[in-house]
Amino acid sequence: ASDVYKRQPIYITNPTFSSIFYEIPKGVLYLVSNKNSHPITYPWKLYSLKGILWNKVYYDFEEREVVGTYLYRYAMYVKDKNPKIYFYLLKKAEEVAYDSLPVLGNLGIIYGMDNSFKNAERTFKKALNLNPGNEYILFNIGSMYARQKLYKEAEKYFKKIIEIDPSNFKARIYLNRLYKEMKASGEYSYNTH
């Protein structure tokens, strides 16, 4: 049992989802609020980006969110081929979807996977400013700090989640794991709890 415990990935992040659309491999699936309507699928190749990349004026929120998603997904596609374009597209996604919690949260995850922690921290905190009580964002920030072994910072975010939702089992598990790592590193004290 302890061998399985050691092999489990720890401090993973959770994607943040939009309430307006789902990302699907073929494109964007818009959710329709009318109960008699069916969701609409827009393939990536048909979704117009004309004017979005270079103009300072962007469309309404939903389109900014879709374009931000498109940009970070395209960035993931070109990552190994052209790192300069990769970071440009991630930055552009952040600029375009500046008020989209899902885009900012997912950009934080992407930056974190690249060990670009300053960028991850910046985008996570922008997302947190949009919704200070969002458990996914709090969780992802805590996980990012824990992976960097910044235990005190991580602890604040995991505790905040438990304060918001005392039944959040995953946050409790991560906080427990964090205390074990703190104890092993010598940073643990009894007044930590």
N, C-alpha and C positions, 0 to 999 in steps of 0.2 A: 504494500500500500504506500509506503513512504517513497519507493522508487517512482511510482506513478505521479505522486505529488511533485517530485523534483523535476519531472519532465514536462509538466504543464507550463505553457507560456504564462508569464506573469507580467502584469502592467500593460496589458493590451489596450488599445483604444477602440471605441465604438463609433461607427459612422453616424452622422446626423442626417435625418431625412427631412425632406420638404413636405409640407402639407398640401402643396399645389400639384406636384408631379412626382413621378417615380423615374429614376434612371433605369433604362433597360438596355440590353446590348444593341438593339436596333435603333434606339433613339430616346425620345422623351414621351412618356405616357402621362397626359394631362388628366387630372381628376375633374370630373364634371359634377357640379353641385346639384343639378336637377336630377331627382331620383329616377326619372324616366329616360335619361340620357345615358349613353355609354361613354366610357373614357375614350379620349382621342389620342392616337399615336402619331407623333411627328418623327419621321426618321431623321437621324443626325444630318445626313447629306442634304435633306430638303429644308432644314431649319436655317433660315437666312441669318447671316452674321454681317450683312452689308451695313456699314456705318458704325458697327459696334466697336471694332478694334481700334479705330483711329479717331472717331469723333468723341468730343467731350460730353455730348448729350446722349443719354441712354434712354431706352424705352422704359415702360412702367416696370414695377417691381418684379412681376412674374418673368418678364423677358430678361431682366438683369440676372435673376436667379438661374434661369435656364442657360443663359450665355456664360455665366460664371462656371456653372457645372460643365458645360461644353468645353470651356477653356482648360479647366484642370484635368478633364478626361483626355483631351488632346495632348496636354503636357505630358501625361503619363505615357502616351503613345510615342512621343518623340524623345523621351528622357535619355535613352541610351544612344540615340542617333545624334542628338544635338543638345547638350546640357545648357548652352546659352539660351536657346529658344525655350527650353523646358522652364527655366527660372523666369524668363520673360512672361510666358503664358500664365504661370502661377501668380506672378505679381499682377498681371492684367486681370485675372479672375478676381483677385482681392479688390482691385480698384472698381471693377464693374459691379460686383455683387457686394458692395460695402455694407449693405443692410440685410444681408441674407445669412441668418444663423446657420443653416445647413452648409452653405458654401464655405463660410469662414471656418466652421468647425471641421469640415473635411479637409480644407487646406492645412489646418493645424496638424491633422493626422499625417498628411502627405509630407509636410516639412519635418515632422518628428521622425518619420520613417527614414528620411534622408539625413538624420542627425543634425538638421539645421534648426537647433532648438530656439535660437533667438527669434527666427521667423515664426516658428510654431507658437511660441509664447505670445508674440504680438497678435497673431490671428486668433488664437484662443481667447485672448483678453478682449479683442474687439467683439467677438461673439458673446462673451460674457457680459459686456456692456449692453448688448441688445436685450439679453434675458439673464439677469444675475442669478436666478434660481434654477437654471437649466441643468438638470442632473447629468446629462450626457457631456456637456462641456466641462462641468466641474470634475467629472470622472476622468475625462481625457487630460485635463491639466494636471490632476493628481498623478495620473499614470506617467505623464511625460516627466514630471519632477522625480518620481520614484525611479524611473529608468536611468536618470542622471545621478541617482543617489543623493538627491536633495530632499532628504527625508522630512525635515521640519516643514518645508513648503508643501510637499505631498500630503502630509498629515492634515494640514489645514483644510485642503480641498476634500479629502475623504470624510473628515469630521463634519464639514459643511453639508455634504450629501446626507449623512446620517441624521443630522439636525433637521433637514428638510423632510426626509423620509426614513424614519427609524427602522422600517422593514426592508431597507435596501440591502439585500444579502451580499451582493457583489462588492459593494463598498465596504461592508464589514469584513469580508474575506481579505480584501486588499489591505485594509488598515491593519488587520491582524498580521498579515505577511510583512507589512512595512515595519511593525514593531519587532518582529523576529529579525529582520535585516538590521534594524537599528541596534538591537541588542548584540548581534554578532559583530557589528562595526564599533561598538562602544559608545554610540550616541544615545542609547536608551537610558531613560531615568524613570523612576517610579511615578514622578509627577507629570509624565508625558500623557498618561491617561486622563 
